[in-house]
Amino acid sequence: MAAAQISNAELLRRAISNQYILMNRNGQLMVDPVQLPDGVTYERTDITSQPPPLMVPNYTIRNIIGAIQANDEDLLELALSCPITQTLFVNPVICSGDGHTFSKSNIEQWLVRPNPGANFMTSPSTLLQCGNLTANETLIRFMREIGLQPTMRDQAPATRRLELSTILKVVPKILHIDGQYSRKTKEFLLLYLQNQRADTSGTKILLTAMINSLRKNLGIGEYKPSIHGPSHGGYKIYKSKSKINKRKHSRKRKHSRSHKHSRKRG
């Protein structure tokens, strides 16, 4: 059966059957999964080698575990999708700089494109330096076991895309689960939603509501389409500190010059 034909309910059933791949040494689902340089993910507390190797948080594995624990097929599909395009992962690689996973072709295109809201060679999820790209071997193994095709030699794009309606449906669930989803994951979901264009007025109202719910949860200001919307790149969450500081510095210089002129005239 092709990946695009597997229902979400069947994907969840297969994920539960193969959750042993995501377990620690004690036979429990991992709580703090980290990826080592060999691409394999372990429970952080299971790593006892000295000196400790480079450990990168594996947020995708954490989100898959959260979906299994919540028995939620929509959360599982979201966890198995590349955040850039919201299509199923193809050749998934993890950024060592922030622990987020992307389809290899998507992140490579991102790193070389001119981004108005990001610096060169930064992760689209956090705008931190992306670092090295390493195959997410545990994710690849898990996807194969549940009947998906996570690796392709020709880098062909995945055909199965996560529907906007599904994403809007999972936002309240993510916000309701305390501690499971990192701030970085929520920020990337916010960035993706801010780049979407609603096809109906009802969807637009719901989209704006979910964006504001995420922004409120993250403790940032209200959504303003003129600043954060898709026509402006969609990648601005916060106001630019450099521009704010530049304006402050400009006001100080202007005040200083006017003060000097008034002293001369006196």
Secondary structure as GFF3:
##gff-version 3
##sequence-region A 1 266
A	DSSP	three_ten_helix	3	5	.	.	.	ID=ss1
A	DSSP	alpha_helix	8	17	.	.	.	ID=ss2
A	DSSP	three_ten_helix	19	22	.	.	.	ID=ss3
A	DSSP	beta_strand	33	35	.	.	.	ID=ss4
A	DSSP	beta_strand	41	43	.	.	.	ID=ss5
A	DSSP	three_ten_helix	44	46	.	.	.	ID=ss6
A	DSSP	beta_strand	56	57	.	.	.	ID=ss7
A	DSSP	alpha_helix	59	70	.	.	.	ID=ss8
A	DSSP	alpha_helix	73	79	.	.	.	ID=ss9
A	DSSP	beta_strand	92	95	.	.	.	ID=ss10
A	DSSP	beta_strand	101	103	.	.	.	ID=ss11
A	DSSP	alpha_helix	104	112	.	.	.	ID=ss12
A	DSSP	beta_strand	133	135	.	.	.	ID=ss13
A	DSSP	alpha_helix	137	145	.	.	.	ID=ss14
A	DSSP	alpha_helix	164	176	.	.	.	ID=ss15
A	DSSP	alpha_helix	183	194	.	.	.	ID=ss16
A	DSSP	alpha_helix	201	218	.	.	.	ID=ss17
A	DSSP	alpha_helix	225	228	.	.	.	ID=ss18
A	DSSP	three_ten_helix	230	232	.	.	.	ID=ss19
A	DSSP	alpha_helix	241	265	.	.	.	ID=ss20
###
